[in-house]
């Protein structure tokens, strides 16, 4: 499918709030593209976009670390005098912060965030990457995919632009920063799609004349807040890009027809289902001799 209208020029937007960025329905982000593919589906994507969820506490710590490290992001409200949210007064302060679009943190959580940010500053690889003045935080980038005419957007955590090098750095807090666990997270959450789209976005916007590289900074939420810094491999970036291309085609078709199918889609007969392939092979070998 090709664009039927004139392709809109790329746009680089500074100062756009995270709320406005995520609420934009005229373009699609990495999380949207990932949601269109299995285990997601267009029907679920459409519903979730039209019914945004309330803030989740499990994201508060990560959002606060982003703010502390990047120097930009959500406003943080420290809830003092309480060790948890069991008391009504504490819950009222928490809910007031959420209503104002801010991130509430108990004092012990605020202390943890400060320690995590300090650990990043001390780290031999992450520290120089996130050095003040080294990069640009939370810059929103828009461009049109030439193959489908779909408007895309990315918002890199940290963008380093040098005459001979452009680097996108993505900060992720995690329960386990072991490299093997990080690799599994890339598979589970399709982070390689995110990496590929971010690289394509900064290049489409003319911010990477010599090409762009994508670095992950994974940080454990458990003391001593260990950190793993890795660059997304070329092969996995290619796979992520291919997944994005398929998701963009699906999205363009859904928009054109205003049809948002579930996992099954249009079929003439009820499909069969069975064990996962690996389990079928193992049990067939054991029982169908």
C-alpha positions in Angstrom: 0.0 0.0 0.0 1.3 3.5 -0.8 0.3 6.8 0.5 -2.6 8.3 -1.4 -1.9 11.8 -0.3 1.1 14.0 -0.1 3.6 12.8 2.5 3.7 15.0 5.5 7.2 16.3 6.3 9.0 15.1 9.4 8.6 17.2 12.5 10.8 17.6 15.6 8.9 18.8 18.6 10.6 20.1 21.8 8.6 20.7 25.0 5.7 18.5 24.2 4.3 17.0 27.4 4.3 13.2 27.8 0.5 13.3 28.2 -0.1 15.0 24.9 2.4 12.8 23.2 0.8 9.6 24.3 -2.7 10.9 23.7 -2.0 11.6 20.0 -4.3 9.5 17.8 -3.1 10.9 14.5 0.1 8.9 14.6 1.3 5.5 15.9 4.1 4.8 18.3 6.3 1.8 19.0 4.0 0.6 21.7 1.1 0.7 19.3 2.9 -1.2 16.6 3.9 -3.9 19.1 0.3 -4.1 20.4 -1.0 -4.9 16.9 1.1 -8.1 16.6 0.7 -11.4 18.4 0.1 -11.8 21.4 -1.9 -8.6 20.8 -4.3 -7.9 18.0 -5.9 -4.9 16.2 -9.2 -5.2 18.2 -7.5 -5.0 21.5 -5.2 -2.2 20.3 -8.2 -0.1 19.2 -10.1 -0.6 22.5 -7.0 0.2 24.6 -6.3 3.4 22.7 -9.9 4.6 23.1 -10.0 3.6 26.8 -6.7 4.7 28.3 -5.9 3.1 31.7 -5.5 5.0 34.9 -1.9 5.4 36.2 -0.4 2.1 37.5 1.7 2.2 40.6 4.2 -0.3 39.2 5.3 2.4 36.7 5.8 5.2 39.2 9.3 4.2 40.2 10.5 3.9 36.6 8.9 7.2 35.7 10.6 8.9 38.6 14.0 7.4 37.8 13.6 8.7 34.2 13.0 12.2 35.6 15.9 12.0 38.0 18.3 10.8 35.4 17.1 12.7 32.3 16.2 16.0 34.1 12.9 16.0 32.4 9.7 14.0 32.7 6.9 13.6 35.2 6.7 16.0 38.2 7.4 14.1 41.4 5.4 14.6 44.6 7.0 13.1 47.8 4.5 11.8 50.2 6.1 12.4 53.6 5.1 11.0 57.0 3.8 7.7 55.7 5.4 4.3 55.2 2.6 3.0 53.0 -0.8 3.9 51.6 -2.9 2.1 54.3 -4.1 5.3 55.8 -6.8 7.4 54.1 -4.7 10.6 54.4 -1.8 9.0 52.5 -4.2 7.7 49.8 -5.7 11.1 49.4 -2.3 12.7 48.8 -1.5 9.9 46.3 -4.7 10.3 44.4 -4.4 14.1 44.4 -0.9 13.7 42.8 -2.3 11.3 40.1 -5.2 13.7 39.4 -2.7 16.5 38.8 -0.7 14.3 36.3 2.2 13.9 38.8 4.0 10.8 40.2 3.6 10.2 44.0 6.4 8.6 45.8 6.7 7.7 49.5 9.8 9.0 51.2 11.4 5.6 51.1 10.7 5.3 47.3 12.1 8.8 46.8 15.3 7.7 48.5 15.5 4.7 46.3 15.1 6.8 43.2 17.8 9.1 44.3 20.1 6.1 44.9 19.3 4.6 41.5 20.1 7.9 39.7 23.3 8.2 41.6 24.3 4.6 40.6 23.8 5.5 37.0 25.9 8.6 37.4 28.7 6.5 38.8 28.5 3.7 36.2 31.5 3.6 33.8 29.2 3.3 30.7 25.9 4.8 31.7 27.4 7.8 33.5 29.1 9.3 30.5 26.0 8.6 28.3 23.7 10.5 30.6 26.1 13.3 31.5 24.4 16.6 31.6 24.6 18.4 28.3 25.6 15.2 26.5 22.1 14.5 25.1 18.6 15.8 24.6 15.8 14.3 26.7 12.3 13.4 25.6 12.3 14.9 22.1 9.2 14.0 20.1 9.8 13.1 16.5 7.1 12.6 13.8 7.5 11.3 10.3 5.4 9.5 7.6 6.2 6.0 6.7 6.6 6.2 2.9 5.4 2.6 2.2 2.0 3.0 4.0 1.4 6.7 4.4 1.1 6.1 8.2 2.2 8.9 10.5 4.7 7.5 13.0 6.1 9.0 16.2 9.0 8.2 18.7 10.1 9.9 21.8 13.7 8.8 22.7 14.6 9.0 26.4 18.0 10.5 25.5 19.3 11.6 22.1 23.0 12.2 21.6 23.8 14.0 18.3 27.3 14.5 17.2 28.7 15.4 13.7 29.8 11.8 13.1 27.5 9.9 15.4 23.9 9.8 16.6 23.0 7.6 19.6 19.5 6.8 21.0 19.7 5.7 24.6 16.7 4.0 26.3 16.6 3.7 30.0 14.7 0.7 31.4 14.2 -0.2 35.1 13.7 -3.9 35.7 13.5 -6.5 38.4 16.6 -8.2 37.0 19.4 -6.5 35.0 21.3 -9.7 34.4 22.2 -9.7 30.6 20.3 -13.0 30.1 17.2 -11.5 31.7 17.6 -8.3 29.6 17.8 -10.5 26.5 14.6 -12.3 27.5 12.9 -8.9 28.1 13.8 -7.8 24.6 12.0 -10.9 23.3 9.0 -10.7 25.7 8.3 -7.0 25.1 9.6 -6.8 21.5 12.0 -4.1 22.5 13.9 -4.7 19.2 10.9 -3.2 17.5 11.2 -0.1 19.6 14.9 0.1 18.8 14.4 -0.2 15.1 11.6 2.4 15.0 13.6 4.9 17.0 16.6 4.6 14.7 14.3 4.9 11.7 12.6 8.0 13.2 15.7 10.0 14.0 17.1 9.1 10.6 13.9 10.1 8.8 14.0 13.5 10.7 17.5 14.2 9.4 19.1 13.8 12.9 21.5 11.1 11.9 23.3 11.8 8.6 25.9 9.1 9.4 23.3 6.6 10.8 22.1 6.0 14.3 22.9 3.5 17.1 20.5 2.3 19.8 21.7 1.6 23.3 19.7 0.0 26.2 20.5 0.9 29.8 18.8 -1.7 32.0 18.9 -0.9 35.7 17.8 -3.3 38.5 15.3 -1.9 41.0 17.0 -4.0 43.7 20.0 -2.6 45.6 22.8 -2.0 44.7 20.9 -1.1 41.5 23.2 -2.9 39.1 23.2 -1.7 35.5 23.7 -3.4 32.1 24.4 -1.3 29.0 24.1 -3.0 25.7 23.7 -2.0 22.0 20.9 -3.6 20.0 22.4 -6.1 17.6 22.1 -5.5 13.9 20.3 -8.7 13.2 17.7 -8.1 15.9 17.3 -4.6 14.7 16.5 -5.9 11.2 14.0 -8.3 12.7 12.4 -5.5 14.7 12.2 -3.4 11.6 10.5 -6.2 9.7 8.0 -6.6 12.5 7.3 -2.9 12.4 6.7 -3.0 8.6 4.2 -5.8 9.1 2.4 -3.9 11.9 2.3 -0.7 9.8 0.6 -2.6 6.9 -1.9 -4.1 9.4 -2.6 -0.6 10.8 -2.9 1.0 7.4 -5.4 -1.7 6.3 -7.4 -1.3 9.6 -7.6 2.4 9.1 -8.6 2.1 5.4 -11.4 -0.4 6.1 -12.3 0.6 9.6 -12.1 -3.0 10.6 -10.1 -4.1 13.6 -10.0 -7.9 13.7 -9.1 -10.1 16.7 -6.6 -12.9 16.6 -8.7 -15.1 14.3 -9.8 -12.7 11.7 -12.2 -13.7 8.9 -12.3 -17.5 8.4 -14.7 -20.0 6.8 -14.3 -22.7 9.4 -13.4 -22.9 13.1 -9.6 -23.3 13.3 -8.0 -26.1 15.2 -5.9 -25.5 18.3 -3.6 -27.8 20.2 -0.5 -27.8 22.3 2.5 -25.5 21.6 4.7 -27.1 18.9 7.5 -28.0 21.3 5.0 -29.8 23.6 3.3 -31.6 20.7 6.7 -33.0 19.5 7.7 -34.0 23.0 4.5 -35.7 23.9 4.1 -37.4 20.5 7.5 -38.9 20.9 6.6 -40.2 24.4 3.0 -41.4 23.8 2.5 -42.0 20.0 5.1 -44.7 19.5 
